[in-house]
Amino acid sequence: MFSRDMKLIKTVGFFASLMLFGLVAMPQTAHTDEGPDATALPIEDLRLFAEIFSMIKSDYVEPIDDATLLRDAVRGMLGGLDPHSSYLDPESFHEINIDTRGEFGGLGIEVTLEDGVIRVVAPLDGTPAHRAGIQSGDLIIRLDGMTVKGNSLDSAVEQMRGEPGSEITLTIVREGVDQPFDVTLKRAIIQLHSARGELLEDSYGYVRVSQFQSGTSASLRRQLERLEEQAGRPLSGLVLDLRNNPGGVLNGAVEVSDLFLRDGVIVSTRGRTADSDYTFSATGRDVLDGAPMVVLVNRGSASASEIVAGALQDHGRALILGAKTFGKGSVQTILPMNNGAALKLTTARYYTPNDRSIQATGIEPDIVSRRLQFADAPAHSGTREADLAGHLENETAGSDDTAGKGGSERLQDRDFEVGEALNLLKGMVLARRPAG
């Protein structure tokens, strides 16, 4: 396991993730990033920085203190790297630790900052954002009537936070909808239950994982045991739903994958330093004893979700059904600092068992789901890693909504993709039966 918490996607407060800071950019070093001079200080560039710093202090229209200037310079330097590296002040660092335990305050929405506008990656199940119909790909342009563009993401985070029960109005721009519209949300304490399940019919199970935390594997296993007890026998097949799952901690993804794999590599990570290189392998268990699986994914499936889908796909353990995933194939390491703050720094790419990097490309499903669209129902494509400004390139590369609502009580009847997954499971079970 890791000696440092390697977060794949940051979820602070209301799931303000993939944070970009672009306030004051540091000058580029004259040295290359490799070779004997890679760690040498760029003295001339630092002199230029000091000159700029001095000019701002003396000539800017309003007085500004040294701490603010230096903090913004650090944020600008990190913001120029990639969408996921950022500076966490002590409060944000504290909250990111709270988040990994599965309880936080806010709206329950995963977002990124893109071109000065907040873009939704995914709402989380059962949260105020999910209940209000917020969708992957939505743009948030105003908060309580105040324009978001031009502000930093952490500033928007602060505005979205508040006392549970208090309200905030988001102005949304949605693809296929002509005019922006307002959605009023009531803030809540979000207690995230990362796994929930139900029996579809007979002995076919369904488990939804909404985010990967340190305890997700244990939660998932409890759900499976409950479903087997309800069925009165081992499960004949399982639908694992990772749609709109924005990720979480790497270890959570590894442990969930390990539940279904008997051997082989689960995922590996590789970076520039030796302590960024890890290989995780299965420990020899399969809680389903080889029963067939279908994994549901879409454009909101990111990071840790893609690790699980990629591992099960490469080992031929499950069929992947849905739409191509988000494509976040990088690992972020949380590096604590002496002042109580931390750096969230991209330190490695991860690779599936077949040595595939899916950075900015995503996991291609085995079966693409093409859900029917009504003429008056706007389609939205959501956003992927490749759409984010400054994303890492892939060094080896050359219906997306979740369950709909209807009148039927059965999940497989009201959710097209769950129904298709169930049919696939039945077909795989029949194909395994001996002839004659």
N, C-alpha and C positions, 0 to 999 in steps of 0.2 A: 504494500500500500504506500501511499504518499506520506512523506514527512511534512509536506505543505498541502493546504487545501487547494486543490486544482479545480477551480470553478470553471464550468463550461459556459455558463451564462449567468449574468448577475441579476439578482432579483432583490432590489432594495426597496423597502416600503411598499410601493404599489407595483412592484415588478418593473422598475425603470432599469432596463438592461441595455447591453451593447452600447454603453455610454461613450459618447464622443465629446471631447473638449477641444475647442478651437479658438481660444481667446487671444493668446499672444504666442506666436510661433517662435521657437528657438532657431537661430541661424544654423545652417547645415555645417557639419564638420568637414574639414578639408581632407580627412583621412578616409580610407575605405574601411569597411567593416570587417575585413579579414587581414591576415598578415601580421608582421611583428609590430606595426604601429597601431593596431586596432584599438588598444587601450590607452594610447597616449592622449593627453589633453590637447584639444585644439586651441592653443593659446590665442592666436589671432582672432578666431571666432568669438572666444570668450571676452576678449577686449571689445569687440564690436557689440556684444550683448551688454557689457557694462556701460558702454557709451549710450546705447539706446535706453537702458534703464535710467541713466542719469538725465537724459533729455526729457523723458516722460515725467520724472519727478520734478524737474525744474520748470518745464514749459507747458505741461498739460493744463487744460482750462480749469480743472478742479484739483485740489490736493489729493494725493493718494498715498497710502502708507506702504512701506516696504513689504510687509507680509502679504498684502493683497497682490502687489505686483509679482512677487516671486511665486505665489500660489498659482496665479493665472499663467505665468510663464511655464510652470511645470505642466499644467493642464494642456496648454497649447502644444508642448513638446510631445506629450503622450497622445494627444488627439491627432497628431500628424502621422502616427504609426499605422493604426488600423482601427476599425470601429469598436473594438472590444477592450483595448488598453485604456486605463483611466487612473486618475488619482482619487483615492477614497479618503475624505477627511475623517476624523475620528468618529463622528456621528454615523457616517455612511458605513464605515468599517464595522462599527458595532451592529448596525442593522443587517449587514450581510451575514453576520454570524447568527443573528436571530432567525433570518430567513431559512438557513439550512436546517433549522430545527422545525420549520413548518408553521410558524405563526408570525404574523406581521400585520401592520395596520395599513389600510388603504383601499384601493379599488379592485385589486386582483386583475391587473392588466399588464401584459408584457409589451414593452415598447422599445423603440430605438429613435435616435435623433438623426434625421436625414434632410440635408439642405435647409436646416433651421426649422423643420416641421417635425412634430412627433408622429411617427408611424407605428401602428399597432402590429406587433408580431402575432400575438394570440391572447385572447381572454382566458382566464382560468375557470375551470368548472365550478359552478355553484357560487361564484363571487358576484358582487354588484355589477361589474362590467359584463359578465356572461349573461346575467339575467336581463340586462338592458339591451342585449342584442349587439354589443360591440363586436366587430368582425376583424379577422386578420386582413391587413392591408388598409384599414381605415386610416385617414389622416386627421389628427387633432390640431385644428388651427387656432382655436381660442379656448381659454379657460375662464369661466365666469365673465365672458365678454372681452377679456384681455387677450390681445394677439400674442401667440406663442413665438412666431418667427423672430429670430434675432436673440432670443434668450437661450441660456444653456439648459441642458436637460435637467441638471440638478435643481435649477431654479423652478422649472415646471414641476418637478417632483415635490418640492416644498409646497407649491400652491395646491397640488392635488391632495396632500396630506391634511389631516384635520381630525377633529373629535369624531368618534363613531356616532353615527346618526345625523351628522351635519351633511349638507348637500353641496354638490358642485355641478355646474353645467358645462359640458363639453360640446364644442361646436365641431361637427364631423363633416369631412368631405369623403364621399364614398364613390368609387368607380361605378359608373352606370346610373348614378343619381345626379340630376341636373344641378340642384342647388345644395349648398351646405345646410345642415339641419342640427338642431340642438338635442342633446340627450342629458337629462338630469339624473345624476347618480347619488345615492346615499352612502356615505363612507361607512366602512365596517371594519371590525377586527377580522382579518382573514385567517382562519384556521384550516390549513390545507391538509386534507386527507388524500394522500397521493395515490391510493389504489381503492377501487370499489368494483364489485362484481355482481353478476346475477346469472342464473341458469336460463339459457335460451329455450331449450326444450330437451327432454330426455336427459342425456348426460353430456350435452354440449355447453361449455361455459363461455362466459364473456367477462373480461376484466379490463377496466379503463384505468390507465396510469396517467395522471394529469401533470406530474412533475417528478423529477428524480431527486430524492433527498437521501440522507444517510440511512433512514429506516424504511425506504421504499421496498426493498427486497423482502424484509420480514412482513410488511403489510400485505404485499402481493401473495406471499406464501399462505398467510392466514386466510385470505380471500379464497384461494384455491382449495384449501382444506375445508372451508365452509361449504363451497359448492359441491365438493365430493360427498360431504356428509348429507347435503340436501338431495343429491342425486341417488345416494345409497350405493354408489359404486364409483370406481375411478372414472375420470372424465374421458370421454371418447375423442374430444377435440377441444381446442381453445381458440377464441378470438381475443387477441391482445390489441387493444385500441390505444394507439399513440398519436392520434390526430390532435393537432393544436397543442401538443406537449412541447413547451419551449426549451426543455432541458433540465439542468440542475447540476449536481455534483457528479464527477466522473466515476467515483467509486460506486455510486448508486446504480449507474448504468452497467458497470461491470458485474455487480452482484445480481442484478436482474437477469442479465444474459446467462450468467452461470447457473441459474435455476433450471435452464432448459438444455444445456450443453454437457455432454459427457467428457469431451476432451478437446484439445486444440486451442489455438489462440483466440481470444475474445477481441482484443484491440491492442494496438501498440502506439506509442507516442514517440516522436523524434523531433529534437530541436538542435540548437547550436551547442548546448552544453551537455556534459555527460549526465548530469542529474535530471535532464529533460527526457532521457531515453528510458522507456519502460515497456515491458511486454506483460500483458495480463492473460493468463491461461485458465481454462475451465478446470474445476476441481474434481470432476468425475461424477456429477450427479445430474439427474434429469427428473424433476419432480413429476413430470407427466409420463415418465417411462416410455417416451417415444411417440405418444399420441400426437396426431397432426395439429399444426398451428397455422393460423393466418394472422398476420400483423397488419393493422390498418394505419396508414400514414397519409399526410397531406402536406401542403406548403407551410403549414404552421408547425410541423414536426421538425425540431431543430436539435442540434448538439447531442446531448445524451440520448435522445430518441433515435438519432441517426446511428449512434454506436450500437444500440440494441438491434435495430433493423438490419444494419450492415452485417453484424456478427451472425445473426440467425439466417440471413440470406446467403452469405458466403459458405456457411456450413450445410446449406440445404435443409436446415431444421424447420424453416417456416416459409410459406409463401407471403410475399409482400403485396398488399392490395391498396390502391388509392392513387395519389398524385405524387409527382417528384417532390422530395423534401426540401427544406430550407437551404441546406448546404453550408452549415457551420462546422467546419472540420478543424478548428483550432482550439488549443487548450490555454486557459488563463490560469496563472499562478498568483495567489494572493501573497504579497511580500510585505509583512509588517514593518513599520518604521519606528524610530525612537520617539517620535512626537505623538504616538497613538494613532497616526494615520497609516495608510497602506497603499502600495501600488498594485493595481490589477494589471498584470503584464502578460501579453501573449508570448508564450515561451516555446510552444511546440505545435506541430500538426499531429492529428491522430490518423491511424490507418486501420482499415478493416482487416480481417484475417487473410484476405487475398491481396493484401498490401495496396489497397485502393485508398487514395486520398479523395475525400468527397468535398473538400474545401471549395466553395463557390459553385459546385455542380450538383450536389445533392445525391440522394439514393433514388435510383430509378426503380419503381415498383415492378414486380414480375407481371402483375396484371394491372393495367391502367383503368381506373374507374372513370367512366364518362357519364356523369349523372345528367338526367334530363333537366333542361332549363325552360321555365315558362317564359312567355314573351314579356311579361311585365315584372319578371324577377331578375334584377340586375346581377350579372356574374361579377365576381371580384377575384382577381388573381393573387391577391396577397403580395407579400414581399419575400425575397430570398436573400441569402448572404451576398450573392453576386450583384444584387441591386444596391448594396450599401457602398457609399463612397469610401475609397481607401481600403477595401477588403483585400486580404491576402489572396494572391493568385494560387491556383492549383498547379503544383510543380510537375505533376504526372498527367495532367488532364490534356488533353487535346480539347369535378366537384369538390370542391375543396372544403366546403363547410362541414362542420360536425353534424351530429344527428339532427335531423329535422323533426318537427313536431306534427303529430297527427292525432287522429281519434283512437287508433288502436292502442291497446295496452301493451302489446308485445313489442319489445325493442326491435326485433328483426323485421317487423312489419312497418314500423314508422321510420326506420333508418335503413335506407337502400343498401349502403355498403355493409352493414352488419348482416343483412339478409343474404347478400351475395357471398360474404365470408362463410356464413353457416352452410350455404349450399356447397361451397368448395370443400368444407370439412366433411360433409356427408359423402361427397364424391371420393375423397381421399380414403375414407374409412371403407367404402365399398371396394375400391381398387385394391386394398390390402387383403381382402378376404380371399381364401383359396378357392379356385374354380372347382366345380363339381359337387 
